[in-house]
Amino acid sequence: MLKSMQQINASKFKEQCLSLLDDLGAEGIVITKRGKPVAKVIPIGSGCAALIGSMKGRLNIKGDIMSTGMRWNAESTRANARPRA
């Protein structure tokens, strides 16, 4: 994923920041330090915000999503349980 995006060293990004921001594409820019990705600059209108609500009407919920499916009693005591101090 990061290999197909434009990558730039942090020091070069610092030198060219304003020009890079003016020409920022939808995929963004990956900033690297010593060859390792450390940050990603993306336009404010892109990213995960587009995913919110994108699956509305496409999913079916079966059962109680707030349940683990196991019965338990918070008040029960176990033989090996230690009392709180």
N, CA and C atoms as an extended XYZ file, in Angstrom:
255
Properties=species:S:1:pos:R:3:atomname:S:1:resname:S:1:resid:I:1 pbc="F F F"
N         0.820       -1.188        0.000 N   MET     1
C         0.000        0.000        0.000 CA  MET     1
C         0.866        1.255        0.000 C   MET     1
N         1.851        1.323        0.870 N   LEU     2
C         2.692        2.506        0.959 CA  LEU     2
C         3.638        2.625       -0.214 C   LEU     2
N         3.969        1.516       -0.866 N   LYS     3
C         4.929        1.546       -1.967 CA  LYS     3
C         4.364        2.285       -3.184 C   LYS     3
N         3.053        2.223       -3.424 N   SER     4
C         2.478        2.870       -4.598 CA  SER     4
C         2.256        4.368       -4.386 C   SER     4
N         2.301        4.826       -3.152 N   MET     5
C         2.109        6.242       -2.861 CA  MET     5
C         3.412        7.004       -3.007 C   MET     5
N         3.279        8.310       -3.199 N   GLN     6
C         4.463        9.161       -3.245 CA  GLN     6
C         5.105        9.185       -1.866 C   GLN     6
N         6.387        8.931       -1.807 N   GLN     7
C         7.131        8.974       -0.554 CA  GLN     7
C         8.174       10.072       -0.632 C   GLN     7
N         8.420       10.704        0.506 N   ILE     8
C         9.398       11.773        0.555 CA  ILE     8
C        10.071       11.764        1.921 C   ILE     8
N        11.366       12.032        1.926 N   ASN     9
C        12.124       12.095        3.165 CA  ASN     9
C        11.665       13.312        3.970 C   ASN     9
N        11.691       13.208        5.288 N   ALA    10
C        11.212       14.278        6.161 CA  ALA    10
C        11.939       15.595        5.921 C   ALA    10
N        13.239       15.556        5.715 N   SER    11
C        13.978       16.810        5.499 CA  SER    11
C        13.591       17.459        4.172 C   SER    11
N        13.375       16.656        3.153 N   LYS    12
C        12.941       17.196        1.868 CA  LYS    12
C        11.516       17.732        1.966 C   LYS    12
N        10.672       17.035        2.736 N   PHE    13
C         9.302       17.517        2.952 CA  PHE    13
C         9.330       18.880        3.639 C   PHE    13
N        10.208       19.026        4.610 N   LYS    14
C        10.325       20.295        5.326 CA  LYS    14
C        10.694       21.433        4.371 C   LYS    14
N        11.593       21.168        3.448 N   GLU    15
C        12.022       22.179        2.477 CA  GLU    15
C        10.916       22.558        1.499 C   GLU    15
N        10.123       21.565        1.086 N   GLN    16
C         9.154       21.766        0.008 CA  GLN    16
C         7.701       21.709        0.480 C   GLN    16
N         7.480       21.834        1.763 N   CYS    17
C         6.162       21.610        2.359 CA  CYS    17
C         5.028       22.366        1.662 C   CYS    17
N         5.145       23.672        1.518 N   LEU    18
C         4.047       24.462        0.945 CA  LEU    18
C         3.750       24.063       -0.491 C   LEU    18
N         4.764       23.827       -1.281 N   SER    19
C         4.564       23.421       -2.668 CA  SER    19
C         3.920       22.034       -2.737 C   SER    19
N         4.349       21.116       -1.873 N   LEU    20
C         3.765       19.772       -1.846 CA  LEU    20
C         2.290       19.820       -1.435 C   LEU    20
N         1.971       20.676       -0.474 N   LEU    21
C         0.582       20.795       -0.036 CA  LEU    21
C        -0.299       21.373       -1.146 C   LEU    21
N         0.242       22.285       -1.937 N   ASP    22
C        -0.518       22.859       -3.049 CA  ASP    22
C        -0.863       21.805       -4.095 C   ASP    22
N         0.027       20.842       -4.296 N   ASP    23
C        -0.163       19.810       -5.319 CA  ASP    23
C        -0.563       18.454       -4.737 C   ASP    23
N        -1.083       18.433       -3.523 N   LEU    24
C        -1.402       17.186       -2.828 CA  LEU    24
C        -2.523       16.429       -3.531 C   LEU    24
N        -2.230       15.196       -3.920 N   GLY    25
C        -3.227       14.348       -4.567 CA  GLY    25
C        -4.104       13.643       -3.540 C   GLY    25
N        -5.172       13.010       -4.005 N   ALA    26
C        -6.122       12.338       -3.117 CA  ALA    26
C        -5.482       11.205       -2.323 C   ALA    26
N        -4.443       10.577       -2.883 N   GLU    27
C        -3.791        9.460       -2.183 CA  GLU    27
C        -2.848        9.927       -1.087 C   GLU    27
N        -2.450       11.197       -1.112 N   GLY    28
C        -1.583       11.740       -0.068 CA  GLY    28
C        -0.111       11.470       -0.314 C   GLY    28
N         0.686       11.787        0.697 N   ILE    29
C         2.139       11.617        0.651 CA  ILE    29
C         2.577       10.913        1.925 C   ILE    29
N         3.474        9.956        1.792 N   VAL    30
C         4.053        9.272        2.940 CA  VAL    30
C         5.398        9.928        3.240 C   VAL    30
N         5.572       10.352        4.488 N   ILE    31
C         6.826       10.980        4.907 CA  ILE    31
C         7.664        9.918        5.612 C   ILE    31
N         8.937        9.845        5.228 N   THR    32
C         9.813        8.813        5.778 CA  THR    32
C        10.982        9.434        6.532 C   THR    32
N        11.505        8.662        7.458 N   LYS    33
C        12.754        8.981        8.155 CA  LYS    33
C        13.624        7.736        8.077 C   LYS    33
N        14.803        7.903        7.551 N   ARG    34
C        15.728        6.782        7.359 CA  ARG    34
C        15.083        5.633        6.595 C   ARG    34
N        14.239        5.995        5.621 N   GLY    35
C        13.607        4.996        4.767 CA  GLY    35
C        12.369        4.330        5.336 C   GLY    35
N        11.980        4.651        6.565 N   LYS    36
C        10.809        4.031        7.183 CA  LYS    36
C         9.666        5.052        7.247 C   LYS    36
N         8.450        4.636        6.866 N   PRO    37
C         7.301        5.540        6.925 CA  PRO    37
C         7.013        5.973        8.368 C   PRO    37
N         6.836        7.286        8.564 N   VAL    38
C         6.529        7.803        9.903 CA  VAL    38
C         5.243        8.613        9.931 C   VAL    38
N         4.793        9.100        8.787 N   ALA    39
C         3.567        9.898        8.750 CA  ALA    39
C         2.983        9.863        7.351 C   ALA    39
N         1.696       10.181        7.287 N   LYS    40
C         1.014       10.260        6.002 CA  LYS    40
C         0.220       11.556        5.986 C   LYS    40
N         0.414       12.356        4.960 N   VAL    41
C        -0.332       13.606        4.795 CA  VAL    41
C        -1.388       13.344        3.727 C   VAL    41
N        -2.662       13.542        4.094 N   ILE    42
C        -3.757       13.336        3.155 CA  ILE    42
C        -4.635       14.581        3.127 C   ILE    42
N        -5.324       14.805        2.031 N   PRO    43
C        -6.241       15.940        1.976 CA  PRO    43
C        -7.342       15.781        3.022 C   PRO    43
N        -7.822       16.877        3.535 N   ILE    44
C        -8.806       16.823        4.611 CA  ILE    44
C       -10.104       16.143        4.190 C   ILE    44
N       -10.429       16.177        2.926 N   GLY    45
C       -11.670       15.571        2.452 CA  GLY    45
C       -11.577       14.087        2.180 C   GLY    45
N       -10.404       13.490        2.289 N   SER    46
C       -10.273       12.067        1.992 CA  SER    46
C        -9.972       11.290        3.259 C   SER    46
N        -9.853       10.001        3.109 N   GLY    47
C        -9.528        9.162        4.257 CA  GLY    47
C       -10.728        8.362        4.721 C   GLY    47
N       -10.774        8.079        5.980 N   CYS    48
C       -11.787        7.199        6.547 CA  CYS    48
C       -13.169        7.831        6.649 C   CYS    48
N       -13.271        9.140        6.570 N   ALA    49
C       -14.568        9.791        6.708 CA  ALA    49
C       -15.565        9.278        5.674 C   ALA    49
N       -15.092        8.934        4.499 N   ALA    50
C       -15.981        8.436        3.452 CA  ALA    50
C       -16.551        7.062        3.794 C   ALA    50
N       -15.906        6.332        4.681 N   LEU    51
C       -16.380        5.000        5.046 CA  LEU    51
C       -17.563        5.033        6.008 C   LEU    51
N       -17.708        6.117        6.753 N   ILE    52
C       -18.790        6.203        7.740 CA  ILE    52
C       -20.130        6.144        7.022 C   ILE    52
N       -20.916        5.152        7.382 N   GLY    53
C       -22.238        4.973        6.786 CA  GLY    53
C       -22.246        4.288        5.437 C   GLY    53
N       -21.089        3.924        4.916 N   SER    54
C       -21.030        3.345        3.575 CA  SER    54
C       -21.658        1.950        3.497 C   SER    54
N       -21.796        1.263        4.606 N   MET    55
C       -22.368       -0.088        4.612 CA  MET    55
C       -23.830       -0.101        5.056 C   MET    55
N       -24.427        1.080        5.214 N   LYS    56
C       -25.821        1.161        5.656 CA  LYS    56
C       -26.722        0.411        4.668 C   LYS    56
N       -27.546       -0.471        5.222 N   GLY    57
C       -28.472       -1.240        4.407 CA  GLY    57
C       -27.875       -2.482        3.777 C   GLY    57
N       -26.581       -2.722        3.979 N   ARG    58
C       -25.923       -3.890        3.371 CA  ARG    58
C       -25.636       -4.998        4.376 C   ARG    58
N       -25.831       -4.737        5.657 N   LEU    59
C       -25.534       -5.722        6.695 CA  LEU    59
C       -26.801       -6.169        7.401 C   LEU    59
N       -26.824       -7.431        7.790 N   ASN    60
C       -27.924       -7.961        8.591 CA  ASN    60
C       -27.365       -8.400        9.927 C   ASN    60
N       -27.990       -7.953       11.008 N   ILE    61
C       -27.546       -8.315       12.350 CA  ILE    61
C       -28.384       -9.487       12.830 C   ILE    61
N       -27.707      -10.534       13.273 N   LYS    62
C       -28.397      -11.712       13.798 CA  LYS    62
C       -28.123      -11.811       15.286 C   LYS    62
N       -29.150      -11.943       16.088 N   GLY    63
C       -28.984      -12.106       17.524 CA  GLY    63
C       -28.731      -10.798       18.244 C   GLY    63
N       -28.336      -10.925       19.491 N   ASP    64
C       -28.088       -9.776       20.359 CA  ASP    64
C       -26.617       -9.387       20.261 C   ASP    64
N       -26.324       -8.252       19.651 N   ILE    65
C       -24.928       -7.851       19.461 CA  ILE    65
C       -24.290       -7.367       20.756 C   ILE    65
N       -25.077       -7.178       21.797 N   MET    66
C       -24.542       -6.729       23.078 CA  MET    66
C       -24.271       -7.908       24.016 C   MET    66
N       -24.416       -9.120       23.540 N   SER    67
C       -24.235      -10.311       24.365 CA  SER    67
C       -23.026      -11.114       23.900 C   SER    67
N       -22.371      -11.780       24.856 N   THR    68
C       -21.277      -12.677       24.513 CA  THR    68
C       -21.785      -14.058       24.139 C   THR    68
N       -23.067      -14.301       24.392 N   GLY    69
C       -23.644      -15.604       24.117 CA  GLY    69
C       -23.467      -16.576       25.271 C   GLY    69
N       -22.835      -16.138       26.350 N   MET    70
C       -22.633      -16.996       27.510 CA  MET    70
C       -23.405      -16.436       28.696 C   MET    70
N       -23.931      -17.334       29.510 N   ARG    71
C       -24.611      -16.905       30.735 CA  ARG    71
C       -23.591      -16.781       31.844 C   ARG    71
N       -23.711      -15.736       32.646 N   TRP    72
C       -22.834      -15.569       33.789 CA  TRP    72
C       -23.538      -14.714       34.824 C   TRP    72
N       -23.074      -14.821       36.047 N   ASN    73
C       -23.669      -14.080       37.146 CA  ASN    73
C       -22.554      -13.315       37.841 C   ASN    73
N       -22.626      -12.025       37.823 N   ALA    74
C       -21.586      -11.195       38.427 CA  ALA    74
C       -21.541      -11.341       39.939 C   ALA    74
N       -22.620      -11.795       40.533 N   GLU    75
C       -22.692      -11.940       41.988 CA  GLU    75
C       -22.217      -13.314       42.471 C   GLU    75
N       -21.987      -14.242       41.571 N   SER    76
C       -21.588      -15.581       41.991 CA  SER    76
C       -20.167      -15.585       42.537 C   SER    76
N       -19.880      -16.513       43.414 N   THR    77
C       -18.535      -16.655       43.961 CA  THR    77
C       -17.991      -18.009       43.549 C   THR    77
N       -16.694      -18.051       43.349 N   ARG    78
C       -16.045      -19.305       43.008 CA  ARG    78
C       -15.317      -19.801       44.240 C   ARG    78
N       -15.069      -21.080       44.298 N   ALA    79
C       -14.382      -21.667       45.446 CA  ALA    79
C       -12.973      -21.122       45.574 C   ALA    79
N       -12.305      -20.843       44.463 N   ASN    80
C       -10.924      -20.380       44.483 CA  ASN    80
C       -10.799      -18.858       44.456 C   ASN    80
N       -11.906      -18.167       44.424 N   ALA    81
C       -11.849      -16.700       44.333 CA  ALA    81
C       -11.361      -16.110       45.642 C   ALA    81
N       -10.517      -15.119       45.540 N   ARG    82
C       -10.017      -14.434       46.724 CA  ARG    82
C       -10.877      -13.207       47.002 C   ARG    82
N       -11.200      -12.954       48.258 N   PRO    83
C       -11.968      -11.750       48.564 CA  PRO    83
C       -11.111      -10.501       48.348 C   PRO    83
N       -11.763       -9.436       47.965 N   ARG    84
C       -11.038       -8.169       47.772 CA  ARG    84
C       -10.643       -7.594       49.112 C   ARG    84
N        -9.439       -7.004       49.132 N   ALA    85
C        -8.948       -6.419       50.386 CA  ALA    85
C        -9.365       -4.978       50.511 C   ALA    85
